[in-house]
Structures are given as structure tokens and as C-alpha cells.
Amino acid sequence: MSGDSNLQEKIKNSPEAHSSESFKVQSCPECGSARLMRDYECAEVVCMDCGIVVAAKIADRGPEWRAFDDEQRSKRTRVGAPLTYTIHDKGLSTTIDWHDRDVYGKSLSPGQKAQVYRLRKWQRRIRVSDATERNLAFALSEITKISNNLSLPKSILETASVIYRKAVKERLIRGRSIQGVTSAAIYLACRQCGLPRTLDEIARASTVNKKEVGRSYRFLIRELNYKIPPLRPSQYITKFSNQLTMQGKVEEIAHKILASAKQLKLTSGRGPTGIAAAASYVASVLTGERKTQREIAEIAQVTEVTIRNRYKELVQRLTFEISI
């Protein structure tokens, strides 16, 4: 036993055992068995016959992440840049850098610069080969531009790109403007993901009018068989509170007012923006952080008359208790 412990201690303290690159063991030095097991949790190489620790502090050559099913494994595997639907070739093609330098950072000779210039030019031409790819390249750049103007999250951008790709695959773009269909795809993505954005906001961020966006939106829903849930007034409460810089207490009370109004069926047949603006106005009055009807009307893009009418309906049907 003392000999085994001395040998084990000697192997552990040897410089070869601390480096998995230089120490490539083939058999056990104690019993000569080739049945060795790598225990990455303990960072050791153990003989399966006699149990001696052949090497210690080995490096784990596997990935730094763990996966418990095939879906997680496919999502976490990294084999290059991630796929994205916002680029016409899904980001799979390569690009030639505009810096005229080699891999060592040295400047290229004039002849090499001319050659790289020609390669770069042909690379741009090859990336967009046919009319469909040219259409996708221009349309997806328009979608990205409108999303940046509206400060939309990346999920909306990806969803809108997928919707436009489906429309191209079904050949629904022919005879319609690219700007109109891209704007409608962004509005459809916002509705599908539950992000409150109005047609007026989409139209202002793009180069088409509200009527064209609405017409293209209805066309996409009809042809692609999308089932979009109706907008809820509660989706606009957070948006109005952020734009009016109101406290979280005001937003909480506005949500409670909307929940009570929904139980009394005061929201049916009413525009979601109008009833949400009225609830925000009532909540601001109750909390003392009062905002004028004009300020809320400008943010909600409704008239002051609409806010007053919805405000009267809420006040008449609901009972408010204020603790001082």
C-alpha cells in the first residue's frame, strides 16, 4: 500500500501529469492495463483495473457549456456566426475586408491590392446573383432601417424577416411595392409578438402612408393565413407610462382600472389606445402625478375628446377609494 501511495504521489507531482498536452498515457504504470478512464469532473485519468490515478489536473477538451437534450445542444453548438434571417444569405457567405493588409498585418503590394480589389468586387456580385436575392437584399435592409427608426427589439426584426421571406416564397410581392410589404411585415410582427405599435408609427418610420401599410397588412394576413389576436388596452399602459415618465405606482393602478373596466365590459367596442389613455389619466389623477389630457392625447395619438369620453365612462361606473 505504501508503494502504491508513493507511486500515486509521484505521478501527481510530476510535471507531465499537470499537462494534458505533453502527457499522453497509453497504459497503467502499475498493472499495465490499457483500460483507462478520463474523469473530467475530478480532472484525473484513472485505471479501471487497479484504481490508481495515472494523471491529475488534466484539461477538459470539451465545450464550456452543458446540454441535456438535442434542442439545447443544437442551440449552443458554435460552428461560426449564428444564422440570421435579416440577411438575404442568412449570414453564411464570407466578406473580404476592406483593409489592404495580409494575415500578418503588412500592407499589400500594388499588384496584390489590384487583385484583392477585383476579388472584392466579384464577391459583392456573387453574393446577390439573381432577382430574388436582389429583392431580399433590398427588402431586408429596409426592414432593418425601419426597425432601427422605431427602436424595435431583435426578435421583431427576425420575425418580420421570416414573414417577408414567406411572402416571397408564395410570390405575393409581385405587383406591390417593397416598402409597403416590408412595413406591413413589421406591423404584423409587432402584433404577433404583442408589442404595441400603431400603423401611424410604422408609416412615419417608413416612406409609405398609413393606408398603404394597412392594405398590405390585410393582404398578408389573408394570403398567409395568420391569426392575429386583437390588441389589448393593457399592452399600451406600459408604453404610455414610459413615454410620460410616470412612476410605477401609476402604471400599477392603471392596470387595475383596466381589469375592473374589463369585468364591467367597458372595454368592448372601444379603441384600445383610447381606453388605455383614459386609464392612465385616471391613475395619474389618483396618485397626484397629474398629467394633462393634451399630453396623454399626444402620446396616445388620440383626441382629447376621446379621452374625456372614456374618462367619464370609467368614473361613472367605477368607484375609487383614496387613502390620505
N, C-alpha and C positions, 0 to 999 in steps of 0.2 A: 504493500500500500504506500510505503514511503517512497519507493522508486517511482510509482505512478504519479504521486503528487509532485515529486521533483521534476519529472519529465513534463507534466502538465504546466508547472510554473515556468519551466524553462521555455516552453513553446509560447506561452502567453507573453513573456517578456522579450522574446526575440524580435528584432526589428522587422523580420519578414512577416511575422504574424500580424503586425499592425498595418500592413499594406496589402490590400487585396489585389493590387496590380502585379506586385513582384512575387507574391506567394501563391502559387498555383499547385495545390496539393493534389496528388493522384491517389494515394493510399495512406492508410493509417500507419504512423511510425511505430506504434506499439504492437498491434496484432497483424499488420499487413493487409487488412481488409480494404477493399475498394468501395464499400458501402458507406459513403459519407453523406451527411445531410447538412444543408445550409439553413441555419436558423436565423432569419433576418430580424426577428424580434429581439433576440439576445445578441445579435451580431457575432455569431460563432459558427464554426464548422465542427460538427460532432460526428464521431464514429458510431454507426448504428449497431456494431457488434460489441465493442468493449465500453463505449460511452465516454471515451476520452475526448477532451476538447482539443482538436487539432489546430485550430486557428481562432483568434479572437479579434474583435474590433474590425470585422470585415465591412466593406461598403455595400450598401444596398443598391444594386444596379437598376432596380425597377423605378417606376414613376413615383413622384412625391404625393400623389393622390390615391384614394381608395375608391373602388366601385363595388357595389353589392348586386347589381343586375346589369343586363346588357344595355339598357337605356342609359344608365349613368356612365357606363364605360364608353359608349359611343359619343356622349356629350363631352366627356372630359379628355378624350384622346386628342392629342395635339400633333398634327402632321402638317403644319403650315398655318397660313392665315385662315381664320374662320370663314365659312361660306356666308354670303350676304346676298339678299335679293335686291338690294339697292343699286347694284352694278349689273350691267347687262350680261356680263360673262360670269357673274356670281363671285367675282374676285379670284378666279382660278388662273387667269393669264398673268404673265410677267410684264414688268415695265423696265425699260433701260433708263438708268439715272441720267440726269442732265449734266452732272459733273463729269468733265472730261479727264478722269483720273482712273488709273488701274487699281488692282486689288491692294497694292502696296501704298497707294496714295500719291504716286508720282504722276506728273502731267503727261498726257499723251503727245506723241509727235504729230506734226501737221497731217501726215498721211493717215495716221490712226484716227485723228479727230474727224477727218472727212469720211472715213469708213464707218465710224460709230454714228455719225450724223445720218448717213444713209440707212444704217440698221435701225436707228430710232424712228426714222420716217416710215420705213416699211412696217415696223412694229405697230405704229399707230394705224396704218392702213389695214393690216391683217386682223387687228382686234375687232374692227367693225367691217365685216365682209359683205353682208347682204342687206336688203332693205329692212328686214325685220329687226336685225341688230341695230341698225341706224335709228329706227323708230324707238326701240327700247332704250338706247343710249340717251337720246334726247329727252324722252318722257321721264325716265328715272332721274335725270338731272333736274328736270322741272319739279318733280315730287320732292326731291331733296331741298331745292330752293324754297318752295312754299312751306315745307316743314320747318326750315330754319327761320323763316319770317314769323311763323306762329309759335316758335319755341316748343315744338311737339317732341315727345319722347321718342326714343329709337324704336320702340315696339310699334308705334303708329306708323313710322316710316316703313318698317318692314312689312306690316300688314297691307299698307297702301300699294307697295311694290308688288306683293303677291296678287292683289286684286287686279292691278293693271296687267300683269302677266297672264292672268286667266282671261281677261278681255281680249288680249292679243291672240291667245291660243284659240279662242272662239271666233276670231275675226270680226269683232264688234267695233273696231276702231275705224274701219273704212267709212268714209263719208262724214266723219266727225272730227272736230278739232282736238289736237293732242292736249292743249291747255285745258279744255273743258273736261275731258275724260280724266286727266290727272287730278284736277281739283275735285271732281266728283269721287274719285278713288280715295282721296284724303278724307273727305267728309264721311264717306262710307266707313272708312277705317276708324274714324273717331266715334261714330255711332256704334260700331261693332265692339269697340273696346270700352265704351262707357265714358268717353272723355267729352265734356260739354263744349262744343264749338258750333257756332251758328253758321248759316250759309253766308251771312253778311261778312263775317270774319274771313271765311275762306275766299270769298270774292275779292275782298280788299287785299289779301295777300297774293292773289294771282292776277292775271291780266284779263280775266273774263268777268262778265256781270253775273249777278245773282241768278237771273232767270236761266242762263245757260248752264250754270252749275247744277241747279235743281233739275233741269231737264235731263242732263247726263246722269245724275244720281238716280232718278227714277228709271232710266233706261238700263243702267247696270243692275239694279235690283230685279227688274223684270226678266232680263236675259240670263243673269247668273243665278237666279233663284235664291237670293239671300233673304233671310227672315230677320229683320232688324227690330229689336224691341223698342217700344215708344220711349221717348225721353221722360225722365222723372224730374220733378222740380228739385228734389234733394241733391241732384248732381250739380246744380248751379249754385247751391248755397256756399260751398267751399270756394268756388271761383269768385263769387261776389265779395266774400269776406276778405280774400287775399287782395283783390284789386282795391277795395275800400280801406284796407289796413285796419280792420276791426279785430278786437280781441277774440280769443277762442270761446269765451263765455257767450258772446253774441251769436256765434255760429251754432253753438250747442242749443241755445234757446230757439233759434230759427228752425233747427231740425225738429225740435219738439212741437213747435207750432205747426209745421207741415204734417207731422204724424197725426196730430189731433184733427187737422183740417181734412186729411185723407179719410179718417174714420167717419167724419161727418159728410163725406162725399162732396166737399167744397172744391176739390181739385179737378173733378171730372168736367170735361168740356172747357177747361181754362188752359190758356197757354202756360207752359212750364216756366218760362222766364218771368212772366208777369206775376204768378203766384209766388215764385221764389223771391222776386224783388220785394213784394209786399211783406213776406215773412221776415226778410232781412230788415226791412224798415221798422216793423213792429218790434223785433228783437232789439234793434238799436235804441228805440224809444224806451223800452222797458229797462235796459241796462244803463241808461243815462249817456251812452256814447252815441248821441243823436246825429244822424246823417239826414240831409235834406232829401226830399223826393226827387229833386232835379239831379243831385249827384248819383243816386241809385238808378234813376232812369237812364242817365248817360252810360253807366257801366252795363246795365242790363239790356240796353238798346230797345227800350220800350218807352211809351209816352207816360207823362206824369198822370194823365187821366186814368190809364190802366192801373197804375199803382194805387191811386186813390180809390178806384172801384174795388179792387181786390182787398185793400186795407179795410174798407167799410164792411165788406162781407166777413172778414176774419174777426173784426171787433164785435160785430153784431152777434155772431154765432158762438164765439169762444169767450170764456171767462178767464181773466188774467188776475193773478194774485201777486202783489208786490210787497215784499218784506222790507221794512225800513230799519 
